[in-house]
């Protein structure tokens, strides 16, 4: 065995031991077991080996099946079972969005740490009520599950944008029809939150709404932030099979393109002299620098879509707070979504005015 083999072997052993030592000791509960929870949240909870004591749902039959399928986990239809259990420190809530506010309020009043999936509530009034409850019954650890904030590409983008003079951005978020809920609250909250998370509080400079006969709607928005202006197209008038999400950001140094949280590229800005673009004079190949992208060839955790979309890091961040391994990150608490709820309230006002004008 060569010298390099010894180094590689030692590194693998150290990494393995580090993973085995990374254990969680607090008890957790999960409220809700829908499709999103089963496919995105529960696999991370199981991978991290969080001690999950309860899974709460609304069906007695489903609760019985939960106890059969997941060893050591009690299926229950009673939220009170969880709230009255002093051994449970953290509660994950991923139930019907319309029930989030009431469940979150009860978890906070019970003095337990809360991970609340989006949307945590329906409007600014409910958000203020939850924030007041945290101040009254705290200190609990609170994380709002807007997973794009936790994506690996987001961390890279935040660091890069700190040193760049920002100019403008263009954000397209396009899905198929959404007849089962409120598209603004359930879907468009994602790009609106991401824009305010990256660039800060925003004011609406311009807004237009286009509605199709089959129920699709498209919002065209121009948002003004402190040091950047953005144009957004948010729509349910396209396709779910080819849903699109792309954010392009123009800065003094060049252009960033983030595609569906899966790939982040940077193209340096071409030089100009006296306003004359040198790329028109000298034929140079365009340079594209890949800053992030999943490696589909290597089947590691880091190359899993659950990681690239931010689900893994949001669960881990919450558990680390509950276990007191890190301080509270206020960038993910209830107060952190205040700007996006204010923005959605303004959009609703504009939409109502437009609807009244049409009628």
C-alpha positions as CSV (number, residue, x, y, z in Angstrom):
1,X,0.0,0.0,0.0
2,X,1.4,3.4,-1.0
3,X,1.7,6.6,0.9
4,X,-1.3,8.1,-0.9
5,X,-3.4,5.1,0.0
6,X,-2.5,5.5,3.7
7,X,-3.6,9.2,3.6
8,X,-6.8,8.4,1.8
9,X,-7.6,5.6,4.2
10,X,-6.9,7.8,7.3
11,X,-9.1,10.5,5.9
12,X,-12.0,8.1,5.3
13,X,-11.7,6.7,8.8
14,X,-11.7,10.2,10.3
15,X,-14.7,11.2,8.3
16,X,-16.6,8.0,9.3
17,X,-15.8,8.5,13.0
18,X,-16.9,12.1,12.8
19,X,-20.2,11.1,11.3
20,X,-20.8,8.4,14.0
21,X,-20.1,10.9,16.8
22,X,-22.6,13.4,15.4
23,X,-25.6,12.2,17.3
24,X,-28.8,13.9,18.5
25,X,-30.3,13.2,22.0
26,X,-33.4,15.4,22.2
27,X,-36.9,14.0,21.4
28,X,-38.8,15.2,18.4
29,X,-42.3,15.0,17.0
30,X,-43.7,15.4,13.5
31,X,-47.2,16.9,12.8
32,X,-48.5,15.9,9.4
33,X,-47.5,13.2,7.0
34,X,-48.5,14.3,3.5
35,X,-46.6,13.8,0.3
36,X,-44.2,16.6,0.8
37,X,-43.4,15.6,4.4
38,X,-42.9,11.9,3.5
39,X,-40.7,12.6,0.5
40,X,-38.6,15.6,1.6
41,X,-38.6,16.0,5.4
42,X,-38.9,12.5,6.9
43,X,-36.0,11.1,4.9
44,X,-33.7,13.8,6.3
45,X,-35.0,13.2,9.9
46,X,-34.3,9.5,9.4
47,X,-30.9,10.1,7.9
48,X,-29.8,12.4,10.8
49,X,-31.2,9.8,13.2
50,X,-33.2,12.4,15.1
51,X,-35.0,10.6,17.9
52,X,-38.6,10.9,16.6
53,X,-41.1,9.9,19.3
54,X,-44.4,10.9,17.6
55,X,-46.0,11.4,14.2
56,X,-49.3,13.1,14.4
57,X,-52.0,12.9,11.7
58,X,-55.8,13.3,11.4
59,X,-56.6,9.7,10.6
60,X,-56.9,6.9,13.2
61,X,-56.2,4.3,10.6
62,X,-53.1,6.2,9.3
63,X,-51.9,6.6,12.9
64,X,-52.0,2.8,13.4
65,X,-50.1,2.2,10.2
66,X,-47.4,4.7,11.3
67,X,-46.7,2.8,14.5
68,X,-46.3,-0.4,12.4
69,X,-44.0,1.1,9.7
70,X,-41.7,3.3,11.8
71,X,-40.1,1.5,14.7
72,X,-40.1,3.3,18.0
73,X,-42.5,6.0,16.7
74,X,-46.0,6.4,18.1
75,X,-48.7,7.3,15.6
76,X,-51.3,9.6,17.1
77,X,-54.2,11.8,16.2
78,X,-53.8,13.9,19.3
79,X,-51.6,17.0,19.2
80,X,-52.1,17.3,23.0
81,X,-50.2,14.0,23.5
82,X,-47.2,15.8,22.0
83,X,-47.7,19.2,23.7
84,X,-48.1,17.6,27.2
85,X,-45.0,15.3,26.8
86,X,-42.2,17.1,28.5
87,X,-39.6,14.8,26.9
88,X,-40.4,16.3,23.4
89,X,-38.2,19.3,22.7
90,X,-38.8,20.0,19.0
91,X,-41.8,19.8,16.8
92,X,-41.8,19.7,13.0
93,X,-45.1,21.0,11.6
94,X,-45.9,20.1,7.9
95,X,-49.7,19.7,8.0
96,X,-52.4,21.4,5.9
97,X,-51.2,25.0,5.4
98,X,-54.5,26.4,6.6
99,X,-53.9,24.7,10.0
100,X,-50.3,25.9,10.4
101,X,-51.2,29.0,12.3
102,X,-53.3,27.3,15.0
103,X,-50.8,24.4,15.4
104,X,-47.8,26.7,15.6
105,X,-49.5,28.9,18.2
106,X,-50.2,25.8,20.4
107,X,-46.6,24.5,20.0
108,X,-45.2,27.9,21.0
109,X,-47.5,28.2,24.0
110,X,-46.4,24.7,25.1
111,X,-42.8,25.9,25.3
112,X,-41.4,23.7,22.6
113,X,-39.1,24.6,19.7
114,X,-40.9,24.8,16.3
115,X,-40.0,24.0,12.7
116,X,-43.0,25.3,10.7
117,X,-43.3,24.6,7.0
118,X,-44.3,27.4,4.7
119,X,-46.6,29.2,4.9
120,X,-46.5,29.6,8.7
121,X,-49.7,31.6,8.6
122,X,-52.0,33.3,6.2
123,X,-51.4,37.1,6.7
124,X,-49.5,39.8,8.6
125,X,-52.0,39.8,11.5
126,X,-51.4,36.1,12.2
127,X,-47.7,36.5,11.8
128,X,-47.6,39.2,14.4
129,X,-49.7,37.0,16.7
130,X,-47.2,34.2,16.4
131,X,-44.2,36.6,17.0
132,X,-46.0,38.0,20.1
133,X,-46.5,34.5,21.4
134,X,-42.8,33.7,20.9
135,X,-41.9,36.8,23.0
136,X,-44.5,35.8,25.6
137,X,-43.7,32.1,26.0
138,X,-40.1,31.9,24.7
139,X,-37.3,31.4,24.3
140,X,-37.9,28.6,21.8
141,X,-36.0,27.9,18.7
142,X,-38.1,28.8,15.6
143,X,-37.3,28.0,12.0
144,X,-39.6,28.7,9.0
145,X,-39.2,26.1,6.3
146,X,-38.6,28.2,3.3
147,X,-35.9,25.8,2.0
148,X,-34.3,27.9,-0.7
149,X,-32.7,30.0,2.0
150,X,-30.8,26.9,3.1
151,X,-29.7,25.7,-0.4
152,X,-25.9,25.3,-1.0
153,X,-26.2,27.6,-4.0
154,X,-27.7,30.3,-1.8
155,X,-24.7,30.4,0.5
156,X,-22.4,30.7,-2.4
157,X,-24.5,33.5,-4.0
158,X,-24.7,35.5,-0.8
159,X,-20.9,35.5,-0.4
160,X,-20.3,36.5,-4.0
161,X,-22.9,39.3,-3.9
162,X,-21.3,41.0,-0.9
163,X,-18.4,42.1,-3.0
164,X,-20.3,43.0,-6.2
165,X,-22.0,46.2,-7.1
166,X,-25.6,45.1,-7.8
167,X,-27.4,46.4,-10.8
168,X,-30.7,44.5,-11.5
169,X,-32.1,41.0,-11.5
170,X,-34.7,39.0,-13.4
171,X,-36.7,36.2,-11.7
172,X,-38.9,33.7,-13.6
173,X,-41.0,31.2,-11.6
174,X,-43.4,29.3,-13.9
175,X,-45.6,26.4,-13.0
176,X,-48.9,24.8,-14.2
177,X,-52.4,25.4,-13.0
178,X,-53.0,25.5,-9.2
179,X,-56.7,25.2,-8.6
180,X,-56.3,23.6,-5.2
181,X,-55.1,26.6,-3.2
182,X,-53.9,30.2,-3.1
183,X,-51.0,30.5,-5.6
184,X,-49.7,33.7,-4.0
185,X,-49.5,32.2,-0.5
186,X,-48.6,28.6,-1.4
187,X,-46.4,29.0,-4.5
188,X,-45.3,32.6,-5.2
189,X,-44.2,33.0,-1.5
190,X,-41.1,31.1,-2.6
191,X,-39.6,33.5,-5.1
192,X,-40.9,36.5,-3.2
193,X,-39.2,35.3,0.0
194,X,-36.0,34.5,-1.9
195,X,-35.8,37.9,-3.4
196,X,-36.3,39.7,-0.1
197,X,-33.9,37.2,1.6
198,X,-31.2,38.0,-0.9
199,X,-31.8,41.7,-1.5
200,X,-33.8,43.0,1.5
201,X,-37.1,44.8,1.9
202,X,-38.9,45.6,-1.4
203,X,-41.4,48.1,-2.6
204,X,-43.7,47.5,-5.6
205,X,-42.8,49.9,-8.5
206,X,-45.1,48.3,-11.0
207,X,-47.5,45.3,-11.1
208,X,-49.8,43.7,-13.7
209,X,-51.9,40.6,-13.5
210,X,-53.0,38.5,-16.4
211,X,-55.6,35.8,-15.9
212,X,-56.4,33.0,-18.4
213,X,-59.8,31.4,-18.9
214,X,-58.7,28.0,-17.6
215,X,-57.6,29.5,-14.2
216,X,-54.0,30.3,-14.9
217,X,-52.6,33.6,-13.6
218,X,-49.4,35.5,-14.2
219,X,-48.0,38.3,-12.1
220,X,-45.5,40.8,-13.6
221,X,-43.7,42.7,-10.9
222,X,-41.0,45.3,-10.7
223,X,-39.6,45.5,-7.2
224,X,-37.3,48.2,-5.8
225,X,-34.9,47.2,-3.1
226,X,-32.3,49.4,-1.3
227,X,-29.6,48.9,-3.9
228,X,-31.1,46.8,-6.7
229,X,-34.2,46.6,-8.9
230,X,-35.8,43.4,-9.9
231,X,-38.3,42.2,-12.5
232,X,-40.3,39.1,-11.7
233,X,-42.6,36.9,-13.7
234,X,-44.6,34.6,-11.4
235,X,-47.1,32.3,-13.2
236,X,-49.3,29.2,-13.0
237,X,-50.0,29.5,-16.8
238,X,-47.3,27.1,-17.9
239,X,-46.6,23.4,-17.1
240,X,-45.8,21.3,-14.0
241,X,-43.9,18.8,-16.0
242,X,-41.6,21.6,-17.3
243,X,-41.8,23.9,-14.3
244,X,-39.1,26.6,-14.5
245,X,-37.3,28.7,-11.9
246,X,-34.4,30.9,-13.0
247,X,-32.8,33.9,-11.3
248,X,-30.3,36.0,-13.2
249,X,-28.5,38.8,-11.4
250,X,-26.5,41.6,-13.1
251,X,-23.6,43.1,-11.1
252,X,-20.6,45.3,-11.9
253,X,-18.4,42.2,-12.1
254,X,-20.7,40.1,-14.3
255,X,-23.9,38.0,-14.4
256,X,-25.0,35.2,-12.1
257,X,-27.6,32.7,-13.3
258,X,-29.2,30.3,-10.8
259,X,-31.3,27.6,-12.4
260,X,-33.8,25.8,-10.1
261,X,-31.3,25.8,-7.2
262,X,-29.5,23.0,-9.1
263,X,-26.9,25.1,-10.9
264,X,-25.2,28.4,-10.3
265,X,-23.0,30.0,-13.1
266,X,-21.1,33.2,-13.4
267,X,-20.2,35.1,-16.5
268,X,-17.6,37.9,-16.1
269,X,-18.6,41.2,-17.6
270,X,-16.8,42.1,-20.8
271,X,-14.5,45.1,-20.8
272,X,-15.4,48.4,-22.5
273,X,-13.3,51.5,-23.4
274,X,-15.2,54.8,-23.7
275,X,-18.4,52.9,-23.8
276,X,-17.2,50.7,-26.7
277,X,-17.7,47.0,-26.0
278,X,-14.3,45.3,-26.7
279,X,-16.1,42.0,-27.4
280,X,-17.3,43.6,-30.7
281,X,-13.7,44.5,-31.6
282,X,-11.9,41.4,-30.4
283,X,-13.6,38.0,-30.9
284,X,-13.2,36.2,-27.6
285,X,-15.0,33.1,-26.4
286,X,-17.5,33.7,-23.7
287,X,-16.4,32.6,-20.2
288,X,-18.8,30.8,-17.9
289,X,-17.6,29.8,-14.5
290,X,-19.6,27.0,-12.7
291,X,-20.0,27.9,-9.1
292,X,-22.3,25.1,-8.1
293,X,-23.9,22.0,-9.6
294,X,-24.8,18.6,-8.5
295,X,-22.6,15.7,-9.6
296,X,-25.0,13.1,-10.9
297,X,-22.2,10.6,-11.3
298,X,-21.3,10.3,-7.6
299,X,-24.3,9.1,-5.5
300,X,-23.4,10.9,-2.3
301,X,-25.7,12.8,0.1
302,X,-24.3,16.1,-1.2
303,X,-25.4,15.2,-4.7
304,X,-28.9,14.4,-3.7
305,X,-31.7,16.8,-4.7
306,X,-32.9,17.0,-1.1
307,X,-29.6,18.7,-0.3
308,X,-29.4,21.0,-3.3
309,X,-33.0,22.2,-2.7
310,X,-32.2,23.1,0.9
311,X,-34.4,20.5,2.7
312,X,-31.4,18.8,4.4
313,X,-29.8,21.9,5.8
314,X,-33.1,23.4,7.1
315,X,-33.8,20.2,9.2
316,X,-30.2,20.0,10.4
317,X,-30.1,23.7,11.3
318,X,-33.2,23.4,13.4
319,X,-32.0,20.2,15.2
320,X,-28.6,21.8,15.9
321,X,-30.4,24.8,17.5
322,X,-32.6,22.5,19.6
323,X,-29.5,20.5,20.7
324,X,-27.7,23.8,21.5
325,X,-24.9,23.1,19.1
326,X,-25.3,26.6,17.6
327,X,-26.9,29.9,18.4
328,X,-30.3,30.8,17.0
329,X,-30.0,32.1,13.5
330,X,-32.5,35.0,13.3
331,X,-32.3,34.9,9.5
332,X,-34.7,31.9,9.6
333,X,-37.1,32.9,12.4
334,X,-40.7,34.3,12.2
335,X,-39.5,37.9,12.1
336,X,-37.4,37.1,9.0
337,X,-40.5,36.6,6.9
338,X,-42.1,39.9,7.9
339,X,-41.0,41.6,4.6
340,X,-42.4,38.9,2.4
341,X,-45.8,39.0,4.2
342,X,-45.9,42.8,3.8
343,X,-45.1,42.4,0.1
344,X,-47.8,39.8,-0.4
345,X,-50.3,42.1,1.4
346,X,-49.4,44.9,-1.1
347,X,-49.7,42.5,-4.0
348,X,-53.2,41.5,-2.9
349,X,-54.2,45.1,-2.7
350,X,-53.0,45.7,-6.2
351,X,-54.8,42.6,-7.5
352,X,-58.1,43.6,-5.8
353,X,-57.8,47.1,-7.4
354,X,-57.2,45.6,-10.8
355,X,-60.1,43.1,-10.4
356,X,-62.5,45.9,-9.3
357,X,-61.4,48.0,-12.3
358,X,-62.1,45.1,-14.7
359,X,-65.5,44.5,-13.1
